[in-house]
Amino acid sequence: MASARTFAYRVVSGYFCHDDEETGPGYRAKTRPDLGLINRTYETDAVFDPAGNKTQWERLVYFVEHQNRLGQGKVQYKLIILIRHGQGYHNVKEAQVGRQAWDAQWSRLEGDGNTSWSDARLTQAGREQAEALNVFWRQSIQNKTIPVPERYYTSPLARCLETTRIAYSGLPGTEFKPIVKEKLRERNGEHTCDRRNTRSWIASSYPEYDIEAGFAENDEEWKPDHRETEGEIASRVKQLLDDVFTHEEKTIISFTGHSGLTRALYSVTNHRNVWVAAGAMVPLLIRAELATDG
């Protein structure tokens, strides 16, 4: 595989309501009807839809594809459908004891004697949140409204693997073959909920998934005595985007990730610091301009 090129990224605002939602931890963005696509015109409407018969989504997709043709590989646009995993057992424990006690003590343990949160799994509520996303996509397919992502990428942590399977598998007329990406994982280190399982476990538990090349058998990234800084996770997310924008030819793709991962993604793309609720799905239209050609 060719080495990744590097790009400068920014979110293109003015197309989705999510871009202007409230910031900070006091507010959590949820999945909006139609993914919050704004009713507006595009510069390509006169050519693509002179009679005004096309849907808002059809016109948006044509506009984005037109921008990619103009960019000739030096400027790319991708619509990323970002899912934060459904509620996990670690989320329940943190809510019970509070953020301070969680960070200082409980996050470093494997569990509390009743519940384990090492590589935390989904709770029943978390599975129901993912099932609601599956219903969302089934209705979109039936009503021919929102285009389903052409590629699915997921964090290797169990709660994201499960969320991806529930949300996207079995959709009519689609191929379900998610790609497991190491760099999509949550902020790394110290917290046992963020220590992933082995490659062998992922392959046997999720045989329909593709695991990216170079994925180590054991978790070589997680350290018990170091938590990734905000700068370190932002650097990792930048590398993830460079990889995807270099090698992925599809325009509409899905990321299943985490709250910390999302905030780093927003930092790298200069998006407002909107916190996303567990099990929610939000859209990001990202512009990438080639910086160096690897």
Secondary structure, DSSP 8 states (H G I E B T S, - for coil): -----EEEEEE--SSBGGGGS--EEEEEE---GGGGB-----TTHHHH-TTS-S-HHHHHHHHHHHHHHHHBTTEEEEEEEEEE---BHHHHHHHHH-HHHHHHTGGGSSB-SS-B-TT--B-HHHHHHHHHHHHHHHHHHHHT-S---SEEEE-SSHHHHHHHHHHHTT-TT-----EE-GGGS-S-SS-GGG----HHHHHHH-TTSEE-TT--SS--S-BTTB---HHHHHHHHHHHHHHHHHH---SEEEEEE-HHHHHHHHHHTT---EEE-TT-EEEEEEEEEEEE--
